[in-house]
Amino acid sequence: MRASAPEGFAKALRAIPLGTSVGRVESIRYTATRSDFNNGRSIKLVAEALDQSDYVSLNFYDLESGGQLAPCEMQHDKVVDFIMAYCPETETSY
């Protein structure tokens, strides 16, 4: 189900590098794969904790009426909290 994205969500989502990268939410490291479609107006993100303790998946649509967030089979708040807290690492070390 789609819902409006909160203020700052689109900017935080776009700060995650295109393709696959590594980052953190608190002490947990994740691989995140961001794919853009329709000239960046649609974004898909899938992230998985490297210790396999968590998984996040979402679609984001940048519409004229405002950003719409569609979490994939998980709570809206979980996806928002993840994106707002995610910090990409500058150097990748798998």
MMTF fields as JSON, N, C-alpha, C and O atoms, coordinates in Angstrom:
{
  "mmtfVersion": "1.0.0",
  "mmtfProducer": "UNKNOWN",
  "numBonds": 375,
  "numAtoms": 376,
  "numGroups": 94,
  "numChains": 1,
  "numModels": 1,
  "chainsPerModel": [1],
  "groupsPerChain": [94],
  "chainIdList": ["A"],
  "bondAtomList": [4, 2, 8, 6, 12, 10, 16, 14, 20, 18, 24, 22, 28, 26, 32, 30, 36, 34, 40, 38, 44, 42, 48, 46, 52, 50, 56, 54, 60, 58, 64, 62, 68, 66, 72, 70, 76, 74, 80, 78, 84, 82, 88, 86, 92, 90, 96, 94, 100, 98, 104, 102, 108, 106, 112, 110, 116, 114, 120, 118, 124, 122, 128, 126, 132, 130, 136, 134, 140, 138, 144, 142, 148, 146, 152, 150, 156, 154, 160, 158, 164, 162, 168, 166, 172, 170, 176, 174, 180, 178, 184, 182, 188, 186, 192, 190, 196, 194, 200, 198, 204, 202, 208, 206, 212, 210, 216, 214, 220, 218, 224, 222, 228, 226, 232, 230, 236, 234, 240, 238, 244, 242, 248, 246, 252, 250, 256, 254, 260, 258, 264, 262, 268, 266, 272, 270, 276, 274, 280, 278, 284, 282, 288, 286, 292, 290, 296, 294, 300, 298, 304, 302, 308, 306, 312, 310, 316, 314, 320, 318, 324, 322, 328, 326, 332, 330, 336, 334, 340, 338, 344, 342, 348, 346, 352, 350, 356, 354, 360, 358, 364, 362, 368, 366, 372, 370],
  "bondOrderList": [1, 1, 1, 1, 1, 1, 1, 1, 1, 1, 1, 1, 1, 1, 1, 1, 1, 1, 1, 1, 1, 1, 1, 1, 1, 1, 1, 1, 1, 1, 1, 1, 1, 1, 1, 1, 1, 1, 1, 1, 1, 1, 1, 1, 1, 1, 1, 1, 1, 1, 1, 1, 1, 1, 1, 1, 1, 1, 1, 1, 1, 1, 1, 1, 1, 1, 1, 1, 1, 1, 1, 1, 1, 1, 1, 1, 1, 1, 1, 1, 1, 1, 1, 1, 1, 1, 1, 1, 1, 1, 1, 1, 1],
  "groupList": [{"groupName": "MET", "atomNameList": ["N", "CA", "C", "O"], "elementList": ["N", "C", "C", "O"], "formalChargeList": [0, 0, 0, 0], "bondAtomList": [1, 0, 2, 1, 3, 2], "bondOrderList": [1, 1, 2], "singleLetterCode": "M", "chemCompType": "L-PEPTIDE LINKING"}, {"groupName": "ARG", "atomNameList": ["N", "CA", "C", "O"], "elementList": ["N", "C", "C", "O"], "formalChargeList": [0, 0, 0, 0], "bondAtomList": [1, 0, 2, 1, 3, 2], "bondOrderList": [1, 1, 2], "singleLetterCode": "R", "chemCompType": "L-PEPTIDE LINKING"}, {"groupName": "ALA", "atomNameList": ["N", "CA", "C", "O"], "elementList": ["N", "C", "C", "O"], "formalChargeList": [0, 0, 0, 0], "bondAtomList": [1, 0, 2, 1, 3, 2], "bondOrderList": [1, 1, 2], "singleLetterCode": "A", "chemCompType": "L-PEPTIDE LINKING"}, {"groupName": "SER", "atomNameList": ["N", "CA", "C", "O"], "elementList": ["N", "C", "C", "O"], "formalChargeList": [0, 0, 0, 0], "bondAtomList": [1, 0, 2, 1, 3, 2], "bondOrderList": [1, 1, 2], "singleLetterCode": "S", "chemCompType": "L-PEPTIDE LINKING"}, {"groupName": "PRO", "atomNameList": ["N", "CA", "C", "O"], "elementList": ["N", "C", "C", "O"], "formalChargeList": [0, 0, 0, 0], "bondAtomList": [1, 0, 2, 1, 3, 2], "bondOrderList": [1, 1, 2], "singleLetterCode": "P", "chemCompType": "L-PEPTIDE LINKING"}, {"groupName": "GLU", "atomNameList": ["N", "CA", "C", "O"], "elementList": ["N", "C", "C", "O"], "formalChargeList": [0, 0, 0, 0], "bondAtomList": [1, 0, 2, 1, 3, 2], "bondOrderList": [1, 1, 2], "singleLetterCode": "E", "chemCompType": "L-PEPTIDE LINKING"}, {"groupName": "GLY", "atomNameList": ["N", "CA", "C", "O"], "elementList": ["N", "C", "C", "O"], "formalChargeList": [0, 0, 0, 0], "bondAtomList": [1, 0, 2, 1, 3, 2], "bondOrderList": [1, 1, 2], "singleLetterCode": "G", "chemCompType": "PEPTIDE LINKING"}, {"groupName": "PHE", "atomNameList": ["N", "CA", "C", "O"], "elementList": ["N", "C", "C", "O"], "formalChargeList": [0, 0, 0, 0], "bondAtomList": [1, 0, 2, 1, 3, 2], "bondOrderList": [1, 1, 2], "singleLetterCode": "F", "chemCompType": "L-PEPTIDE LINKING"}, {"groupName": "LYS", "atomNameList": ["N", "CA", "C", "O"], "elementList": ["N", "C", "C", "O"], "formalChargeList": [0, 0, 0, 0], "bondAtomList": [1, 0, 2, 1, 3, 2], "bondOrderList": [1, 1, 2], "singleLetterCode": "K", "chemCompType": "L-PEPTIDE LINKING"}, {"groupName": "LEU", "atomNameList": ["N", "CA", "C", "O"], "elementList": ["N", "C", "C", "O"], "formalChargeList": [0, 0, 0, 0], "bondAtomList": [1, 0, 2, 1, 3, 2], "bondOrderList": [1, 1, 2], "singleLetterCode": "L", "chemCompType": "L-PEPTIDE LINKING"}, {"groupName": "ILE", "atomNameList": ["N", "CA", "C", "O"], "elementList": ["N", "C", "C", "O"], "formalChargeList": [0, 0, 0, 0], "bondAtomList": [1, 0, 2, 1, 3, 2], "bondOrderList": [1, 1, 2], "singleLetterCode": "I", "chemCompType": "L-PEPTIDE LINKING"}, {"groupName": "THR", "atomNameList": ["N", "CA", "C", "O"], "elementList": ["N", "C", "C", "O"], "formalChargeList": [0, 0, 0, 0], "bondAtomList": [1, 0, 2, 1, 3, 2], "bondOrderList": [1, 1, 2], "singleLetterCode": "T", "chemCompType": "L-PEPTIDE LINKING"}, {"groupName": "VAL", "atomNameList": ["N", "CA", "C", "O"], "elementList": ["N", "C", "C", "O"], "formalChargeList": [0, 0, 0, 0], "bondAtomList": [1, 0, 2, 1, 3, 2], "bondOrderList": [1, 1, 2], "singleLetterCode": "V", "chemCompType": "L-PEPTIDE LINKING"}, {"groupName": "TYR", "atomNameList": ["N", "CA", "C", "O"], "elementList": ["N", "C", "C", "O"], "formalChargeList": [0, 0, 0, 0], "bondAtomList": [1, 0, 2, 1, 3, 2], "bondOrderList": [1, 1, 2], "singleLetterCode": "Y", "chemCompType": "L-PEPTIDE LINKING"}, {"groupName": "ASP", "atomNameList": ["N", "CA", "C", "O"], "elementList": ["N", "C", "C", "O"], "formalChargeList": [0, 0, 0, 0], "bondAtomList": [1, 0, 2, 1, 3, 2], "bondOrderList": [1, 1, 2], "singleLetterCode": "D", "chemCompType": "L-PEPTIDE LINKING"}, {"groupName": "ASN", "atomNameList": ["N", "CA", "C", "O"], "elementList": ["N", "C", "C", "O"], "formalChargeList": [0, 0, 0, 0], "bondAtomList": [1, 0, 2, 1, 3, 2], "bondOrderList": [1, 1, 2], "singleLetterCode": "N", "chemCompType": "L-PEPTIDE LINKING"}, {"groupName": "GLN", "atomNameList": ["N", "CA", "C", "O"], "elementList": ["N", "C", "C", "O"], "formalChargeList": [0, 0, 0, 0], "bondAtomList": [1, 0, 2, 1, 3, 2], "bondOrderList": [1, 1, 2], "singleLetterCode": "Q", "chemCompType": "L-PEPTIDE LINKING"}, {"groupName": "CYS", "atomNameList": ["N", "CA", "C", "O"], "elementList": ["N", "C", "C", "O"], "formalChargeList": [0, 0, 0, 0], "bondAtomList": [1, 0, 2, 1, 3, 2], "bondOrderList": [1, 1, 2], "singleLetterCode": "C", "chemCompType": "L-PEPTIDE LINKING"}, {"groupName": "HIS", "atomNameList": ["N", "CA", "C", "O"], "elementList": ["N", "C", "C", "O"], "formalChargeList": [0, 0, 0, 0], "bondAtomList": [1, 0, 2, 1, 3, 2], "bondOrderList": [1, 1, 2], "singleLetterCode": "H", "chemCompType": "L-PEPTIDE LINKING"}],
  "groupTypeList": [0, 1, 2, 3, 2, 4, 5, 6, 7, 2, 8, 2, 9, 1, 2, 10, 4, 9, 6, 11, 3, 12, 6, 1, 12, 5, 3, 10, 1, 13, 11, 2, 11, 1, 3, 14, 7, 15, 15, 6, 1, 3, 10, 8, 9, 12, 2, 5, 2, 9, 14, 16, 3, 14, 13, 12, 3, 9, 15, 7, 13, 14, 9, 5, 3, 6, 6, 16, 9, 2, 4, 17, 5, 0, 16, 18, 14, 8, 12, 12, 14, 7, 10, 0, 2, 13, 17, 4, 5, 11, 5, 11, 3, 13],
  "groupIdList": [1, 2, 3, 4, 5, 6, 7, 8, 9, 10, 11, 12, 13, 14, 15, 16, 17, 18, 19, 20, 21, 22, 23, 24, 25, 26, 27, 28, 29, 30, 31, 32, 33, 34, 35, 36, 37, 38, 39, 40, 41, 42, 43, 44, 45, 46, 47, 48, 49, 50, 51, 52, 53, 54, 55, 56, 57, 58, 59, 60, 61, 62, 63, 64, 65, 66, 67, 68, 69, 70, 71, 72, 73, 74, 75, 76, 77, 78, 79, 80, 81, 82, 83, 84, 85, 86, 87, 88, 89, 90, 91, 92, 93, 94],
  "secStructList": [7, 7, 3, 3, 7, 7, 6, 6, 2, 2, 2, 2, 2, 2, 6, 1, 7, 1, 3, 3, 3, 3, 3, 3, 3, 6, 6, 3, 3, 3, 3, 3, 3, 3, 3, 3, 3, 6, 6, 6, 6, 3, 3, 3, 3, 3, 3, 3, 3, 6, 6, 1, 1, 7, 3, 3, 3, 3, 3, 3, 3, 3, 3, 6, 6, 3, 3, 3, 3, 3, 3, 1, 1, 1, 7, 2, 2, 2, 2, 2, 2, 2, 2, 2, 2, 7, 3, 3, 7, 1, 1, 7, 7, 7],
  "xCoordList": [0.834, 0.0, 0.885, 1.842, 0.556, 1.324, 0.884, -0.275, 1.851, 1.594, 2.531, 3.563, 2.167, 3.028, 4.365, 4.431, 5.421, 6.75, 6.961, 6.551, 7.591, 7.812, 8.862, 9.624, 8.887, 9.865, 11.275, 11.604, 12.096, 13.485, 13.714, 14.86, 12.651, 12.804, 13.446, 14.393, 12.95, 13.481, 14.963, 15.747, 15.352, 16.759, 17.622, 18.698, 17.164, 17.921, 18.014, 19.065, 16.942, 16.949, 17.923, 18.675, 17.91, 18.807, 20.272, 21.166, 20.526, 21.903, 22.538, 23.756, 21.712, 22.232, 22.726, 21.985, 23.96, 24.518, 23.716, 23.142, 23.69, 23.096, 23.885, 25.085, 23.214, 23.86, 23.93, 23.12, 24.897, 25.031, 26.154, 27.25, 25.86, 26.836, 26.659, 25.739, 27.547, 27.495, 27.302, 27.851, 26.518, 26.291, 25.871, 25.86, 25.527, 25.17, 23.906, 23.583, 23.21, 22.19, 22.605, 22.537, 23.035, 23.63, 24.796, 25.702, 24.811, 25.962, 25.79, 26.673, 24.682, 24.416, 24.818, 24.416, 25.619, 26.038, 25.06, 24.578, 24.783, 23.848, 24.484, 25.351, 24.037, 24.236, 22.923, 21.845, 23.02, 21.829, 21.979, 23.035, 20.921, 20.914, 19.816, 18.629, 20.244, 19.299, 19.262, 20.299, 18.062, 17.841, 16.88, 15.831, 17.236, 16.371, 15.732, 16.353, 14.502, 13.755, 13.075, 12.938, 12.652, 11.913, 12.647, 12.074, 13.928, 14.754, 14.792, 14.79, 14.827, 14.921, 13.607, 13.59, 12.514, 11.201, 10.641, 9.727, 11.187, 10.827, 12.128, 13.104, 12.123, 13.318, 12.926, 11.921, 13.723, 13.563, 14.807, 15.928, 14.604, 15.717, 15.471, 14.383, 16.496, 16.493, 17.755, 18.85, 17.613, 18.759, 18.662, 17.579, 19.817, 19.859, 21.032, 22.144, 20.765, 21.832, 22.845, 22.478, 24.129, 25.172, 25.128, 25.577, 24.594, 24.446, 23.107, 22.759, 22.367, 21.076, 19.984, 19.022, 20.129, 19.141, 18.003, 17.02, 18.122, 17.099, 17.081, 18.066, 15.928, 15.711, 14.751, 13.77, 15.037, 14.18, 14.012, 14.98, 12.774, 12.504, 11.407, 10.406, 11.616, 10.641, 10.69, 11.66, 9.607, 9.53, 9.128, 8.324, 9.69, 9.377, 9.016, 9.689, 7.959, 7.482, 7.444, 6.757, 8.17, 8.218, 7.134, 7.366, 5.952, 4.799, 4.619, 5.13, 3.902, 3.621, 2.897, 3.075, 2.089, 1.341, 2.178, 1.707, 3.422, 4.3, 4.832, 4.304, 5.87, 6.494, 5.579, 4.933, 5.536, 4.735, 5.663, 6.488, 5.519, 6.332, 5.491, 4.367, 6.04, 5.366, 6.318, 7.116, 6.242, 7.053, 6.618, 5.448, 7.54, 7.229, 7.042, 8.014, 5.796, 5.427, 6.074, 6.506, 6.135, 6.625, 6.004, 5.407, 6.151, 5.56, 6.197, 7.412, 5.372, 5.8, 6.873, 7.904, 6.629, 7.565, 8.932, 9.948, 8.977, 10.261, 11.094, 12.293, 10.459, 11.162, 11.63, 12.775, 10.771, 11.139, 12.297, 13.271, 12.207, 13.275, 14.6, 15.649, 14.551, 15.77, 16.411, 17.6, 15.645, 16.2, 16.741, 17.801, 16.04, 16.476, 17.74, 18.482, 17.997, 19.165, 20.333, 21.451, 20.11, 21.136, 22.279, 22.057, 23.507, 24.707, 25.588, 26.191, 25.677, 26.563, 28.013, 28.441, 28.762, 30.187, 30.911, 30.504, 31.975, 32.713, 33.618, 33.884, 34.095, 34.915, 34.229, 33.778, 34.15, 33.501, 34.522, 35.569, 34.194, 35.023, 34.096, 33.565, 33.909, 32.975, 33.586, 32.958],
  "yCoordList": [-1.177, 0.0, 1.249, 1.348, 2.171, 3.416, 4.41, 4.447, 5.217, 6.291, 7.436, 7.246, 8.612, 9.768, 9.575, 9.058, 10.0, 9.943, 11.18, 12.273, 11.035, 12.191, 13.143, 12.794, 14.324, 15.356, 14.799, 14.187, 15.0, 14.575, 13.137, 12.73, 12.367, 10.965, 10.822, 10.051, 11.548, 11.427, 11.799, 11.133, 12.83, 13.244, 12.163, 11.855, 11.583, 10.521, 9.282, 8.643, 8.937, 7.789, 8.007, 7.102, 9.195, 9.495, 9.619, 9.597, 9.748, 9.793, 8.399, 8.267, 7.372, 6.004, 5.811, 6.076, 5.355, 5.241, 4.293, 3.31, 4.607, 3.701, 2.401, 2.388, 1.327, 0.027, -0.535, -0.187, -1.402, -2.056, -1.412, -1.185, -1.123, -0.504, -1.077, -1.853, -0.684, -1.108, 0.13, 1.194, -0.022, 1.077, 0.541, -0.667, 1.462, 1.085, 1.787, 2.901, 1.083, 1.67, 1.254, 0.078, 2.227, 1.981, 1.017, 1.304, -0.11, -1.019, -2.118, -2.961, -2.125, -3.187, -2.737, -1.668, -3.571, -3.289, -3.95, -5.058, -3.24, -3.706, -3.605, -2.765, -4.479, -4.226, -3.614, -4.078, -2.59, -1.924, -1.835, -1.461, -2.179, -2.07, -1.103, -1.352, 0.012, 1.041, 1.039, 1.083, 0.987, 1.044, 2.179, 2.294, 3.02, 4.129, 3.807, 3.185, 4.233, 4.062, 5.376, 6.254, 5.516, 6.707, 8.006, 8.93, 8.05, 9.232, 9.61, 10.793, 8.612, 8.856, 9.152, 9.446, 9.081, 9.361, 8.154, 8.296, 6.971, 5.749, 5.126, 5.007, 4.734, 4.158, 2.879, 2.836, 1.844, 0.595, 0.414, 0.608, 0.041, -0.221, -1.533, -1.777, -2.37, -3.605, -3.598, -3.383, -3.83, -3.852, -5.075, -5.455, -5.684, -6.844, -6.705, -6.368, -6.971, -6.945, -8.026, -9.148, -7.682, -8.661, -9.845, -10.936, -9.648, -10.768, -11.486, -12.374, -11.102, -11.683, -11.495, -12.262, -10.479, -10.226, -9.31, -9.159, -8.689, -7.732, -7.624, -7.915, -7.196, -7.041, -5.875, -5.743, -5.025, -3.874, -3.799, -3.942, -3.575, -3.465, -2.425, -2.4, -1.57, -0.505, -0.03, -0.247, 0.627, 1.388, 2.805, 3.015, 3.765, 5.179, 5.801, 5.574, 6.581, 7.238, 8.745, 9.225, 9.487, 10.943, 11.494, 11.703, 11.723, 12.172, 13.682, 14.307, 14.257, 15.698, 16.062, 17.162, 15.153, 15.399, 15.166, 15.404, 14.699, 14.448, 13.027, 12.164, 12.793, 11.475, 10.442, 10.693, 9.273, 8.164, 6.988, 6.617, 6.419, 5.318, 4.052, 4.049, 2.971, 1.676, 0.631, 0.048, 0.388, -0.675, -2.03, -2.219, -2.952, -4.288, -5.256, -5.761, -5.504, -6.466, -6.188, -7.11, -4.92, -4.551, -3.214, -2.523, -2.872, -1.662, -0.391, -0.325, 0.598, 1.908, 2.508, 2.979, 2.489, 3.103, 2.437, 3.115, 1.123, 0.412, 0.929, 1.165, 1.105, 1.579, 3.02, 3.344, 3.874, 5.276, 5.357, 6.066, 4.645, 4.676, 4.209, 4.794, 3.154, 2.638, 3.685, 3.975, 4.248, 5.21, 6.448, 6.954, 6.935, 8.141, 7.897, 8.84, 6.647, 6.337, 5.761, 5.714, 5.326, 4.631, 5.573, 6.681, 5.112, 5.883, 5.046, 4.073, 5.403, 4.658, 4.791, 5.847, 3.695, 3.731, 4.303, 4.085, 5.026, 5.639, 4.64, 4.779, 3.63, 2.579, 1.251, 0.974, 0.434, -0.854, -1.912, -2.06, -2.638, -3.765, -4.903, -4.93, -5.829, -6.941, -7.941, -8.951],
  "zCoordList": [0.0, 0.0, 0.0, 0.768, -0.851, -0.929, 0.134, 0.545, 0.564, 1.521, 1.191, 0.546, 1.634, 1.407, 2.112, 3.227, 1.44, 2.033, 2.899, 2.509, 4.064, 4.939, 4.381, 3.479, 4.923, 4.568, 4.705, 5.721, 3.71, 3.742, 3.281, 3.089, 3.1, 2.72, 1.342, 1.185, 0.345, -1.02, -1.052, -1.729, -0.346, -0.318, 0.317, -0.194, 1.425, 2.1, 1.211, 1.156, 0.524, -0.371, -1.524, -1.886, -2.095, -3.221, -2.789, -3.636, -1.501, -0.999, -0.975, -0.856, -1.088, -1.174, -2.602, -3.549, -2.776, -4.127, -5.023, -4.553, -6.318, -7.305, -7.324, -7.053, -7.642, -7.663, -6.255, -5.396, -6.025, -4.725, -3.934, -4.446, -2.679, -1.792, -0.393, -0.134, 0.495, 1.894, 2.76, 2.474, 3.818, 4.74, 6.096, 6.333, 6.976, 8.35, 8.816, 8.404, 9.693, 10.549, 11.943, 12.302, 12.724, 14.037, 13.868, 13.086, 14.563, 14.485, 13.44, 13.289, 12.723, 11.751, 10.348, 9.888, 9.674, 8.298, 7.328, 7.56, 6.242, 5.217, 3.841, 3.601, 2.937, 1.519, 1.052, 1.422, 0.254, -0.281, -1.792, -2.301, -2.494, -3.952, -4.353, -4.138, -4.944, -5.398, -6.921, -7.583, -7.458, -8.9, -9.195, -8.559, -10.162, -10.576, -11.922, -12.783, -12.088, -13.326, -13.678, -12.826, -14.917, -15.358, -15.016, -14.44, -15.384, -15.128, -13.648, -13.305, -12.779, -11.345, -10.659, -9.464, -11.381, -10.783, -10.032, -9.22, -10.302, -9.58, -9.075, -9.816, -7.809, -7.195, -6.475, -5.764, -6.664, -5.923, -5.068, -5.539, -3.813, -2.915, -2.185, -1.664, -2.157, -1.385, -0.537, -1.057, 0.757, 1.662, 2.562, 3.008, 2.818, 3.695, 4.646, 4.241, 5.921, 6.918, 6.588, 6.239, 6.701, 6.407, 7.361, 7.01, 8.567, 9.502, 9.311, 10.09, 8.281, 7.9, 8.947, 8.986, 9.796, 10.845, 10.403, 11.129, 9.21, 8.789, 7.274, 6.594, 6.764, 5.328, 5.133, 5.864, 4.137, 3.831, 2.319, 1.572, 1.872, 0.441, 0.227, 0.943, -0.771, -1.016, -2.454, -3.18, -2.836, -4.081, -3.706, -2.798, -4.409, -4.189, -5.522, -6.528, -5.525, -6.743, -6.527, -5.625, -7.341, -7.262, -8.189, -9.379, -7.627, -8.399, -8.289, -7.36, -9.227, -9.161, -7.869, -7.348, -7.354, -6.122, -4.863, -3.751, -5.037, -3.899, -3.916, -4.617, -3.146, -3.092, -2.466, -1.449, -3.092, -2.584, -2.299, -3.133, -1.129, -0.67, -0.663, -0.161, -1.223, -1.235, -0.656, -1.39, 0.663, 1.251, 0.688, 0.356, 0.583, 0.066, 1.231, 1.795, 1.581, 2.617, 3.972, 4.663, 4.34, 5.667, 6.059, 5.232, 7.302, 7.837, 7.256, 7.066, 6.984, 6.476, 7.384, 6.904, 8.693, 9.648, 9.624, 9.778, 9.432, 9.376, 8.212, 8.359, 7.055, 5.861, 6.06, 5.745, 6.571, 6.808, 7.791, 7.539, 8.904, 9.91, 9.309, 9.58, 8.493, 7.88, 6.973, 7.108, 6.06, 5.092, 5.803, 5.435, 6.801, 7.495, 8.325, 8.6, 8.728, 9.562, 8.764, 9.277, 7.54, 6.763, 6.399, 5.909, 6.647, 6.31, 5.397, 5.852, 4.113, 3.212, 3.663, 4.128, 3.514, 3.816, 2.611, 1.471, 2.865, 1.758, 1.057, -0.137, 1.784, 1.183, 1.429, 2.54, 0.4, 0.521, 0.918, 0.287, 1.972, 2.394, 2.786, 3.896, 1.883, 2.115, 3.024, 3.342]
}
